[in-house]
Amino acid sequence: MFQFLLGSCYPRALFGVYVGLVCVDGFLAVISFLQLLRIHSRNLQIGWTRQKVFHLMIGSSNLGFVLYFILSLVAACKDWASWSHICGFIIMAFPQIIFFAAFLLLLSFWVDLCHQTNDDEDDDDGYYSREALLEKTNKENAVVHHSRKCCSLRALQVGSRQKIVILVILLILVLMVTSSMLMWIGKGDNPIDSSLVARVYVDLFSAIVLSLGGALAGYGLVLYLKMSKVRSDRVSSEKKKVAGLAIVSVLCFSSNAVVAVFTNIPLLYDWNQQTLGGVYTSLLLLLYYFLGTSVPAASLLWVMRELPPPLVTNRDEESRMIAFINDGSVTAHPQRWAAAACLQNQVNLLTSVFCYRL
């Protein structure tokens, strides 16, 4: 125990980096889950929203990284044989997959915004209007409906591109499980090299992460240019968020992929085959984990830090939303009225980049 606290099982510099990463990722995990609770308590009637899903995924991935760093230090001191063969690989890969899924989900929403039509948006608004109407006309079953909405996945509206995200994540999970099985078989007397299998998986995953960074940069630019055509204070604020998150994603994911492809930093769980120590290894660890995962996660939490507006169910306030339009004014200036409506639709569409509804 004293050896673990003093870091004698690992070089001092490497031990210090691991402890620092545990603190940073642990802090991000706590912030994510606390913010998730705040968002949920603010609007108890709303089920799983986009903002809640992102906070849950970022918090889970950072918690997984904390578990991996702590167990890596303990395994080195306790000399766990199974850790270097399969357990370390699984615990290393799983939080990375969750982290990748969060930004892949972000990309899918950006793609939706770049290709979504006003008709689709109107359909979505109609769905939520009908859902709100049903909630009001069924007051006697409000408690039961609320429990179903919070505990059921019905409130989670999954689009076509989000289904593609789920399919991609499932394929990566299958690849990870297959690699783990091959590594387990490679422990015996056979020609399978466990370290080579892990190396192939890391390289493939790094190529996918690099592609994700490029896609976020491309669609971030398209979305930025599209938002630049609309003059609004809210759109201007969201435009800065999109640009900042796209730049952070491409830079951090590129450094993560380069370190993974050209070094063995992701495979440090196999300490028996690695020459640990030195400032060089510590710097690479910081580039791979801190710059590659912690910084993008913190950036995503920062741009989604705003709490959703409280849900208004007062009928008096809703009655004020009813507008009477003079037929003469509409017929007199049909083009001006249509342009104003089109501009309002654009503002409503583009300000949903980091909105609270899924």
C-alpha positions as CSV (number, residue, x, y, z in Angstrom):
1,M,0.0,0.0,0.0
2,F,2.8,2.4,0.9
3,Q,4.6,1.5,-2.3
4,F,1.4,2.4,-4.3
5,L,1.1,5.8,-2.5
6,L,4.7,6.6,-3.1
7,G,4.6,5.6,-6.7
8,S,7.5,3.2,-6.4
9,C,5.9,0.7,-8.8
10,Y,5.9,3.3,-11.5
11,P,8.5,6.0,-12.3
12,R,7.8,9.2,-10.3
13,A,7.0,11.3,-13.4
14,L,4.7,8.7,-14.9
15,F,3.0,8.2,-11.5
16,G,2.4,12.0,-11.2
17,V,0.8,12.1,-14.7
18,Y,-1.5,9.3,-13.8
19,V,-2.6,11.0,-10.6
20,G,-3.1,14.3,-12.5
21,L,-5.3,12.5,-15.1
22,V,-7.3,10.9,-12.4
23,C,-8.0,14.3,-10.8
24,V,-8.9,16.0,-14.1
25,D,-11.2,13.2,-15.4
26,G,-12.7,12.7,-12.0
27,F,-13.5,16.4,-11.8
28,L,-15.1,16.3,-15.3
29,A,-17.1,13.2,-14.4
30,V,-18.5,14.9,-11.2
31,I,-19.4,18.0,-13.1
32,S,-21.1,16.0,-15.8
33,F,-23.3,14.0,-13.4
34,L,-24.1,17.1,-11.2
35,Q,-25.1,19.0,-14.3
36,L,-27.2,16.1,-15.4
37,L,-29.1,16.1,-12.1
38,R,-29.6,19.9,-12.3
39,I,-31.0,19.6,-15.9
40,H,-33.3,16.8,-14.9
41,S,-34.6,18.6,-11.8
42,R,-35.3,21.7,-13.8
43,N,-37.8,20.1,-16.1
44,L,-39.0,16.9,-14.6
45,Q,-41.8,16.5,-17.2
46,I,-39.2,16.1,-20.0
47,G,-37.6,12.7,-20.6
48,W,-34.2,12.1,-22.2
49,T,-33.0,15.1,-24.1
50,R,-29.9,15.8,-26.2
51,Q,-28.3,17.7,-23.4
52,K,-28.9,14.9,-20.9
53,V,-27.5,12.2,-23.2
54,F,-24.3,14.2,-23.8
55,H,-23.7,14.8,-20.1
56,L,-24.4,11.1,-19.3
57,M,-22.0,9.9,-22.0
58,I,-19.2,12.4,-21.1
59,G,-19.5,11.6,-17.4
60,S,-19.5,7.8,-18.0
61,S,-16.4,8.0,-20.3
62,N,-14.4,10.1,-17.8
63,L,-15.4,7.8,-15.0
64,G,-14.1,4.9,-17.1
65,F,-10.8,6.7,-17.6
66,V,-10.5,7.3,-13.9
67,L,-11.1,3.6,-13.2
68,Y,-8.5,2.6,-15.9
69,F,-5.8,4.9,-14.5
70,I,-6.3,3.7,-10.9
71,L,-6.4,0.0,-11.8
72,S,-3.2,0.5,-14.0
73,L,-1.3,1.7,-11.0
74,V,-2.7,-1.0,-8.7
75,A,-2.1,-3.8,-11.3
76,A,1.5,-2.8,-11.6
77,C,2.1,-3.0,-7.9
78,K,0.1,-6.2,-7.4
79,D,1.5,-7.8,-10.5
80,W,-1.9,-8.8,-12.0
81,A,-1.2,-11.3,-14.8
82,S,-4.6,-11.1,-16.4
83,W,-4.4,-7.3,-16.5
84,S,-1.8,-7.2,-19.2
85,H,-3.5,-9.8,-21.4
86,I,-7.2,-8.8,-21.6
87,C,-8.6,-6.9,-18.6
88,G,-6.4,-3.8,-19.2
89,F,-7.3,-3.7,-22.9
90,I,-11.1,-3.9,-22.2
91,I,-11.0,-1.2,-19.5
92,M,-8.9,1.0,-21.7
93,A,-11.1,0.6,-24.8
94,F,-14.5,0.9,-23.3
95,P,-14.4,4.5,-22.1
96,Q,-12.8,5.5,-25.4
97,I,-15.7,4.0,-27.3
98,I,-18.2,6.0,-25.1
99,F,-16.2,9.2,-25.6
100,F,-16.2,8.5,-29.4
101,A,-19.9,7.8,-29.4
102,A,-20.6,11.2,-27.8
103,F,-18.8,13.2,-30.5
104,L,-20.2,10.9,-33.2
105,L,-23.6,11.8,-31.9
106,L,-22.7,15.4,-32.0
107,L,-21.7,15.0,-35.7
108,S,-25.0,13.4,-36.5
109,F,-26.9,16.4,-35.1
110,W,-24.8,18.8,-37.0
111,V,-25.5,16.8,-40.2
112,D,-29.2,17.0,-39.4
113,L,-29.0,20.8,-39.1
114,C,-27.1,21.2,-42.3
115,H,-29.6,19.0,-44.3
116,Q,-32.8,19.5,-42.4
117,T,-35.8,21.1,-44.1
118,N,-38.3,23.4,-42.6
119,D,-41.0,20.7,-43.1
120,D,-39.1,18.3,-40.9
121,E,-38.8,20.9,-38.3
122,D,-42.5,21.7,-38.5
123,D,-43.2,18.0,-38.1
124,D,-41.1,17.8,-35.0
125,D,-42.8,20.9,-33.5
126,G,-46.2,19.3,-34.3
127,Y,-45.2,16.1,-32.5
128,Y,-44.2,18.0,-29.4
129,S,-47.3,20.2,-29.5
130,R,-49.5,17.1,-29.7
131,E,-47.5,15.5,-26.9
132,A,-47.9,18.6,-24.7
133,L,-51.7,18.6,-25.5
134,L,-52.0,15.0,-24.4
135,E,-50.2,15.8,-21.2
136,K,-52.7,18.6,-20.4
137,T,-55.9,16.6,-21.2
138,N,-54.8,13.7,-19.0
139,K,-54.3,15.3,-15.7
140,E,-55.7,12.4,-13.7
141,N,-52.8,10.2,-15.0
142,A,-50.1,12.8,-14.6
143,V,-48.1,10.9,-12.0
144,V,-48.1,7.7,-14.0
145,H,-47.3,9.5,-17.2
146,H,-44.4,11.3,-15.5
147,S,-42.8,8.1,-14.2
148,R,-43.1,6.5,-17.7
149,K,-41.5,9.5,-19.3
150,C,-38.5,9.6,-17.0
151,C,-37.9,5.8,-16.9
152,S,-38.9,4.9,-20.4
153,L,-37.0,5.3,-23.6
154,R,-40.1,6.4,-25.5
155,A,-39.3,10.0,-24.9
156,L,-36.0,9.6,-26.7
157,Q,-36.7,10.3,-30.4
158,V,-34.0,8.6,-32.5
159,G,-33.6,9.9,-36.0
160,S,-32.2,8.1,-39.0
161,R,-28.7,9.4,-38.6
162,Q,-28.7,8.6,-34.9
163,K,-29.6,5.0,-35.8
164,I,-26.4,5.0,-38.0
165,V,-24.4,6.2,-35.0
166,I,-25.8,3.3,-32.9
167,L,-24.9,0.9,-35.7
168,V,-21.3,2.3,-35.9
169,I,-20.8,2.0,-32.2
170,L,-22.1,-1.6,-32.2
171,L,-19.7,-2.5,-34.9
172,I,-16.8,-1.0,-32.9
173,L,-17.9,-2.9,-29.8
174,V,-18.0,-6.1,-31.9
175,L,-14.4,-5.3,-33.1
176,M,-13.3,-4.7,-29.5
177,V,-14.9,-7.9,-28.2
178,T,-13.4,-9.9,-31.1
179,S,-9.9,-8.4,-30.4
180,S,-10.3,-9.3,-26.7
181,M,-11.2,-12.9,-27.5
182,L,-8.2,-13.2,-29.9
183,M,-5.9,-11.8,-27.2
184,W,-7.3,-14.3,-24.7
185,I,-6.7,-17.1,-27.1
186,G,-3.2,-15.7,-27.7
187,K,-2.3,-16.5,-24.1
188,G,-1.9,-20.1,-25.0
189,D,0.4,-22.1,-27.2
190,N,-0.7,-20.8,-30.6
191,P,0.6,-18.4,-33.3
192,I,-1.7,-15.5,-32.3
193,D,0.2,-12.5,-31.0
194,S,-1.9,-10.7,-28.4
195,S,0.2,-7.5,-28.6
196,L,-0.2,-7.4,-32.4
197,V,-4.0,-7.8,-32.1
198,A,-4.1,-4.9,-29.7
199,R,-1.9,-2.8,-31.9
200,V,-4.2,-3.4,-35.0
201,Y,-7.3,-2.5,-33.0
202,V,-5.6,0.7,-31.7
203,D,-4.5,1.7,-35.2
204,L,-8.0,1.1,-36.7
205,F,-9.7,3.0,-33.9
206,S,-7.3,5.9,-34.3
207,A,-8.0,6.1,-38.0
208,I,-11.8,6.3,-37.2
209,V,-11.2,9.0,-34.6
210,L,-9.1,11.0,-37.1
211,S,-11.9,10.7,-39.6
212,L,-14.4,11.9,-37.0
213,G,-12.2,15.0,-36.3
214,G,-12.1,15.8,-40.0
215,A,-15.9,15.4,-40.3
216,L,-16.6,17.6,-37.4
217,A,-14.3,20.3,-38.9
218,G,-16.0,20.0,-42.3
219,Y,-19.6,20.1,-41.0
220,G,-18.7,22.7,-38.4
221,L,-17.5,25.0,-41.2
222,V,-20.7,24.4,-43.3
223,L,-22.8,25.1,-40.2
224,Y,-20.8,28.2,-39.4
225,L,-21.3,29.6,-42.9
226,K,-25.0,28.8,-42.8
227,M,-25.4,30.5,-39.5
228,S,-23.5,33.6,-40.7
229,K,-26.3,34.4,-43.1
230,V,-28.7,34.9,-40.2
231,R,-28.3,38.0,-38.1
232,S,-29.3,37.3,-34.5
233,D,-27.6,37.6,-31.1
234,R,-28.5,34.0,-30.3
235,V,-27.2,32.7,-33.6
236,S,-24.0,34.7,-33.2
237,S,-23.4,33.0,-29.8
238,E,-24.2,29.6,-31.1
239,K,-21.9,30.2,-34.1
240,K,-18.9,30.8,-31.8
241,K,-19.7,27.6,-30.0
242,V,-19.7,25.6,-33.2
243,A,-16.5,27.2,-34.4
244,G,-14.7,26.6,-31.1
245,L,-15.9,23.0,-30.7
246,A,-14.9,22.2,-34.3
247,I,-11.4,23.6,-33.9
248,V,-10.9,21.8,-30.6
249,S,-12.1,18.5,-32.0
250,V,-9.9,18.5,-35.1
251,L,-6.7,19.5,-33.2
252,C,-7.3,17.2,-30.2
253,F,-8.4,14.2,-32.2
254,S,-5.4,14.6,-34.6
255,S,-2.9,14.6,-31.7
256,N,-4.7,11.6,-30.2
257,A,-4.5,9.7,-33.4
258,V,-0.9,10.6,-34.2
259,V,0.3,9.5,-30.7
260,A,-1.7,6.3,-30.9
261,V,-0.4,5.3,-34.4
262,F,3.3,6.2,-33.9
263,T,3.8,5.2,-30.3
264,N,2.7,2.5,-27.9
265,I,1.2,4.9,-25.3
266,P,-2.3,3.3,-25.5
267,L,-0.8,-0.1,-24.7
268,L,0.9,1.0,-21.4
269,Y,-1.4,-1.4,-19.5
270,D,1.0,-4.1,-20.6
271,W,3.8,-2.9,-18.4
272,N,5.8,-6.1,-18.8
273,Q,6.6,-5.3,-22.5
274,Q,7.0,-1.5,-22.1
275,T,10.0,0.6,-21.1
276,L,8.3,3.0,-18.7
277,G,9.8,6.2,-17.5
278,G,11.2,9.4,-18.6
279,V,9.7,12.8,-19.4
280,Y,9.1,11.8,-23.0
281,T,6.6,9.1,-22.0
282,S,4.9,11.5,-19.6
283,L,4.5,14.1,-22.3
284,L,3.0,11.6,-24.8
285,L,0.6,10.5,-22.1
286,L,-0.6,14.1,-21.6
287,L,-1.0,14.5,-25.4
288,Y,-3.0,11.3,-25.7
289,Y,-5.3,11.4,-22.7
290,F,-5.4,15.1,-21.5
291,L,-5.3,16.8,-24.9
292,G,-6.9,14.0,-26.8
293,T,-9.9,13.3,-24.5
294,S,-10.1,15.6,-21.5
295,V,-9.9,18.9,-23.4
296,P,-12.7,17.9,-25.9
297,A,-14.9,16.6,-23.1
298,A,-14.5,19.8,-21.1
299,S,-15.2,21.9,-24.3
300,L,-18.4,20.0,-24.9
301,L,-19.5,20.4,-21.3
302,W,-18.7,24.1,-21.5
303,V,-20.8,24.8,-24.7
304,M,-23.7,22.9,-23.2
305,R,-23.5,24.4,-19.7
306,E,-26.7,26.5,-20.0
307,L,-29.7,25.1,-18.2
308,P,-32.9,24.5,-20.3
309,P,-35.7,27.0,-19.8
310,P,-38.4,25.9,-17.3
311,L,-41.4,24.1,-18.9
312,V,-44.4,26.5,-18.9
313,T,-47.8,24.8,-18.6
314,N,-49.9,27.8,-17.7
315,R,-52.8,28.1,-20.1
316,D,-52.9,31.8,-19.6
317,E,-49.4,32.2,-21.0
318,E,-50.2,29.9,-23.9
319,S,-53.3,31.9,-24.8
320,R,-51.1,34.9,-25.3
321,M,-49.3,33.1,-28.1
322,I,-52.4,33.2,-30.3
323,A,-52.1,35.8,-33.0
324,F,-54.8,37.3,-35.2
325,I,-53.5,38.2,-38.7
326,N,-55.3,40.7,-40.9
327,D,-56.0,39.1,-44.2
328,G,-55.5,42.4,-45.9
329,S,-52.0,42.9,-44.6
330,V,-51.0,39.4,-45.6
331,T,-52.4,39.8,-49.1
332,A,-50.9,43.3,-49.5
333,H,-47.4,42.2,-48.6
334,P,-47.2,38.5,-49.2
335,Q,-43.5,38.5,-50.1
336,R,-42.5,40.5,-47.0
337,W,-44.6,38.2,-44.7
338,A,-43.1,35.1,-46.3
339,A,-39.6,36.4,-46.0
340,A,-40.1,37.2,-42.3
341,A,-41.6,33.7,-41.7
342,C,-38.7,32.1,-43.5
343,L,-36.2,34.2,-41.5
344,Q,-37.8,33.1,-38.3
345,N,-37.7,29.5,-39.3
346,Q,-34.0,29.8,-40.1
347,V,-33.4,31.4,-36.6
348,N,-35.4,28.6,-34.9
349,L,-33.5,26.0,-36.9
350,L,-30.0,27.3,-36.4
351,T,-30.4,28.1,-32.7
352,S,-31.1,24.4,-32.1
353,V,-27.4,23.5,-32.5
354,F,-27.1,23.0,-28.7
355,C,-30.8,23.1,-27.8
356,Y,-32.3,21.0,-25.1
357,R,-34.6,18.8,-27.1
358,L,-33.6,15.6,-28.8
